[in-house]
Amino acid sequence: MILKHAVFIPAAFINVAVALLFFSAGSLTALVAWHYGLVWMLLALPVMWRYNRGAISTLMLMSGYFIFGAYDFPRVFDGFFHGSYGWGVAIWILHGSLLSLPYALLRRYGAYGMVSGLLVTILPPWGAIAWLSPLLAAGEFFPGFGVAGYAVTMLLFFVIAHSAGNNKIRRIILASCALISLWCNATAPSFINSRFPLWFGQNTELGSYPHDVEQGFERQLQLMKQVESALRGGARLIVLPEGIVNQWLPASEYWWKKEIDLARAKRATLLIGASIYEGGGRWANALVIRGADTGLVKARVPVPIGMWNPFVSNTFDTNMTGSGASRVQGKSVAISLCYEDVLVYPMALTFLLSRPAAILSSANNWFGAGTDEPAMQNLSIDTQARLFGVPLIRAVNLPKVG
């Protein structure tokens, strides 16, 4: 049968349909990888990169990935800044667009553009907002391989995204990556936390810190009882959630004296999440170290807007080039303070500059009620701990129960 009349489809319609198809594909990848915990699905991104041909389709692919992957953000933002859902939506879209832009601009360079986009978006300044980085798949594919795992993951993404070249060489590289991945996963410890059985994170469900002074004091008494119980139970290191005691004041040393003295007597270490006022409107988001060890570890990247705001005078400080390493219980450890859990470069920098024996993560997710944000944050830092082959000791404060 011969068709007498050909159906004409406008090119603009086809372009829109293709763009929406790539947006949907990126969205589905993010949903499965981050909201269902199947991080290995991030391999779909270089596959789709290989078959798209322009900056617009690339922008839609990566926008779908970053925007849909963080679809809970407006609710989280509204939970932190009550009554700000509309602003949360605007920042959510802007964030996804900013992270997608380097990939679109670099698309002309083929697979090299994808690798360059991965690098650009994990390093400052983009690196300060680069959650959901596809490079976090390295912890799933190459556990224990350390920073080199990121390099091999970029090579893997490059080979998959590359649309030209010698197929024999491509197969050899893919087979080599597969063998390395099998070896890494076969030799990765089943229970990496078993190295430090007396180190643990004190999780809490206390919600946001109360404005009422009396309620705040009652909250700290409850926390002190938990710490004292853990110390008497034999704990040698206790990590408490970020900001769990609100502001650390000179009087705080007196309030916590009993627990600090007990920790010192038992040669144990406490890491207490608190804000430190440094004068001149400057604050530090920190872990106060007391007991057998004494010190202060400041966050390198406090959460933008919520804590770190360069456009106001009263803000939390950043230190993006800090090592993030500290020494407790005779061991070097990497510190990740809440928002840093979802970024790539802070932990990568720490493990480039030192050889930590563990990652201590302190987080406060009181504003994430009813969202996937706490689980996604945990998945992000857990994946990094797997990559570096070290135990993860994590303390999280969740919304108040009841």
N, C-alpha and C positions, 0 to 999 in steps of 0.2 A: 504493500500500500504506500502510495506516494503522498506526502503531505503537501497540499497546495499553498498553505499559508503558514509561514514560519512565525512562531511566537517571539515577539521582541520584548526582551527584558532590559530595562534601562540600566546602564552601567552603574549609575548612582545607587540604584536599589540593590544591586549585587554587592557593591562595596559596603553598604550599610549592613546587609545580611551577614557578610563575612566578618565585619567588625564585631557584630553582636555575637556571632558564633565563637570568636576568640575570647570575648569578654565572659561568655558563659563557661567556656572551657577553663579559663583561669580561675573563675569563681568556684567551680566544682573541685578543682585541684586543691584550693585552699580549704574548702569545707572538709574534704576527706582527710587531708594531711593534718590539719590543726584542730579541727573540732571532733574528729573521730580517732585521732592519734596515729594515723597511718602515714608517718613522715616519709616513708620510701616513695609515696605517690608523687613527691616533688620532682621525680624524674620525668613526669609528664611535661614539665615546663620546657626543657630543652627539645623534647620531641615536637611540641607545638611551635617552638621557635624555628625549628628547621623548615616547617611547612608554611609559615607565614612569610609574606614577601615585602611588607612595607612598615613604615614608622607608625601609621595609624593603627593597623592591626596589632602591632607590638604594644603600643600604648594601651589598647583595649585589653589585650591578654594580661599584661602586668597590672593594669588598674583593677581588673576583675579579681586577680589574685590578692592584691594588697587590700582592696576595699572590702571584698566579701569575706576575706579571712579575718578581718577585724570588725565584722558586722555588729558585734556587741558594744563597740566603742561608745556610741551615743548614750547608751544606758549606763555604762561605767562612768562616763563623764558627768552625766546627770546625778549619779550617786555621789560623786565627789563634790560637785558644785550643784547643790540642790536648785532645781528650777532652771537648768541650763541645757536642756535637751537640744534645743535649736542650735546653740553654739556647738554642741557636741557633734551634730550632723555636719555642720560646716567644716569643722576641723578634721573630722573623719574623712570626708571627700578630699579635702586639701592634702591631708597626709598621704592617702593612696596615690594621688596625682603626682605629688613631689617625688615619691619613691619610684614611680613608673617612668617619669620623664627621662632619666639617664638612659634607660633601656631603649626608649623610642629614639632618642637622639643618636645612639650608638648602633642602631639596627643596620645601618648601611655597611657596617664592617662584618656582617655575618656572625659566625660563631665567636669571633674575636670580640664583637660588640657585646655578646651576652656575658662573657667572662669579665670584660671591662665594666659592665653594668653591675655585676656582682661585687667587684672590688670597690667601685665608686660608692656604692650604697652601704657598705659596711664600715667604711672609714669616715671619720669626722670631716665635714660637718653632717653629711647625711647619716653617718653612723650613729649619731645621737638620737635619731628617730627611727632607725631601721629595724623595727621588730618584724617577725615573720620572714627573715632572710632565708631564701632557698638553700643557702650554704649550711644551714643548721642540719640538713640531711646528712652531713658528714658524720655526725655522731651515730646515726643509724647504720650507715654503710661501713664505716671504718673505726669502730670503738677501740680506744687505746692507742690510736695512731697519732694523737696530738695535733699540733698545728699543721703537720704534714697532711693530715686527713682533709683539711680544707683545700690544700693544693691538689690532691688527688681527686677530690670532688669536682673542682673546677675543670680539671682535665677530662673527667667523665662527662660533665655537662658540655664541654667544648666538642668532644668527639661525637656525642649524640646530636648536637645542634648543627654540626658541620655538614653542609649539603654537597660538598665536592671532595675530591681527593681520592687517595688510594684506598679501596675497600678492604684490601688485605691488611694494611696497616691499621685501619679502623678496627677490624675484627681482633687483631692482636692486642690492641690497647684495651678494648672492651673485655676481652678474656682475661687480661692481666688484672684489670680493676676488679673483675668478678672473683678471681682467685684471692686477691688481697683482702677483699671484703669477707669472703668465706673464712679465711685464716683469722682475720681480726675478730669476727663474731664467734669463731670456735674457741679462741683463746681468751676472750673477755671474761672476767670473773662473773659468776652468777650472782653473788651477793657482795658488791664492792664495799658496802658499809661495814663488813665484818672486820676490817682492819682496825677500827677504833670502836669497839663495842661499848665503851663508856662515854663516848661523845654522842650527844643527841640534841635535836632541836625541840624546844618547848612550844608546841603549838597551842594556840589559844582561840577562843571564840568570844571575844570581848567587844567586838564592834569598834566604832570610832571612839576617840578619847572624849569623855564628857566635859562639857564646859563648866559644870558645877564643881567647885573645889572639893567639897566633901565626897562627892561621887568618885572623883579622880583619886582621892586618897584611899577609898574603899577598894577601888580597882587595883591599886598598887599593893594593898595588903593581900588581896586574893592572889596576885601574881607572886608575891614574896613567899606565900605558903607553898605554892607549886614548886618554886625554886628550892626552898628548904627541904621539901620532901624528896626531890630529885637528888640533892646533895647527900642526904642521909641514906639514900638508896644506892650510893656508890658512884654517881655521875662524876666524871673528871672534867668534862667540858659541856657547858650548857649555852646554846645559842637561843636568844629571845627574839621575837619578831621586831621588825623595823618600827621605830617610833612608839613602842609599846608603853613607855613611861612618859611620853610626850616630851617635855623639856627637862634636860639634866641640869639641875641647879646645884650650888654649893650645899644646900640643905639636903639634896638627894643622897649625898654621901652619908649623912646622918640617918636618913630614913632607911637606907639599905645596909647600914653598918652590920647588923646581925648576920645577914646573908653573906656579905663580903668577908666578914671575919670567919664564918663557917667555911666558906670556899677556900680561904687562905689556909685554914687549919687542915683541911682535907686535901690540900694541894690541887684544888680544882680551879677552873677558870670560868667566869661568867662573861658573856658578851651581850650587853643590854642595849636594845635599840632606842635611841633618843635623839632629840634635836639639841644642838649646841649653839647658843648665841655667841657670836664672835665680835660683836660691836659694829657700829656704823650701819646697822640695818642688815648685816650679813649673818647668815645662818649656815650650819653644817648639818647634814643628815648623816648620822654616825652610829657606830657601835662603840659603846663605852666598855672597856675591858677592865675587869676587876677580879681580885682573888689571887691565885698563884702568879698571874701575869697582870700587868697594868699597862694601859695605853688607850689609844683612841684611833679608830679607823673611820675615815670620812668617805662618803659616797663620791664616786668620780662623776657620775651622771645622775643627779636627782631628776625625777620625772619632770619633763618640760611643762610649763604653764602651771601645773599643780604645785611645784616646789621651786624649780629653776625658771625664772622669768627675767631675761636680760633687759627688759624694757621698764622695769620698776626698781626702786631703790631698796625695798625690803624683800630680799630673795635669798635662796639657798645657793651656795657656791658650787662651782664645778671644778674638776681637776682631770680633764680628759686624758692627760698624759701620765697620770699617776699609775704606779705599778699594781695597786690593789692587793698587794701581798702583806701579810703580817706574820708574826711568830707567836704561837701559843702552845703550851704544853710541850715545848721543845721541838715543835714542828713548824715548818713554813706552810701557811695556808693561804688560799685565795678567797677574798671576800667579795661577795656579790650582794649589793643592797637593793632589794626590791626591783625597781625598774631596770636595773642592769641585767637582771635575769633574762630579759627578752632580747638583749643586744648581743652581737657577735664579738665586736672588737675589744670590750673590756677584759673578758676572760682570755681571749687570744693574746692580748698584750701581756697579761699577767704570766701566762705560761711561756711566752717568749723571753721574758726578763728573769724568770725564776722557775723553780721546780717544786711547786706546792704539793703537799701530801694529800690534801683534801680541798674541797670547795665548801665554804660555809656561806649559806644563803639565808638572808633575813628579809622577810617580806611582810607587807601589811595589805591585805586584800579586803578590808572591811567594807569597801564600796562596791564590791563585785557580786553582791547578792543576786542570785537568779541568772547569772551569766556564765559563759565558758571561760572568762578571763583568768580566774585562779588556776584552772586546770591547764590552760594553754601556757601560762607563765611557768608552771611546774614542769610541763613537757619541754619547754625551751631550755631551762637550766639543767634538767635531767639529761637531755640529749648532749649538752656540752660536757657534763660530768662523764658521760659514757665515752665521748670523743677523747677526753684527756685521761681516761682510765683511772680516775680517782674517786674516792667516796664523796657523796653529797650529803652534808648534814644541813637540814633545812628547817627553819622555824617560820610559821605562817600564822598571822592573826586573821580570822575570818569574821563575818558578820555575827552579831550577838544572837544567841539562841534564845527563843522565847520572848 
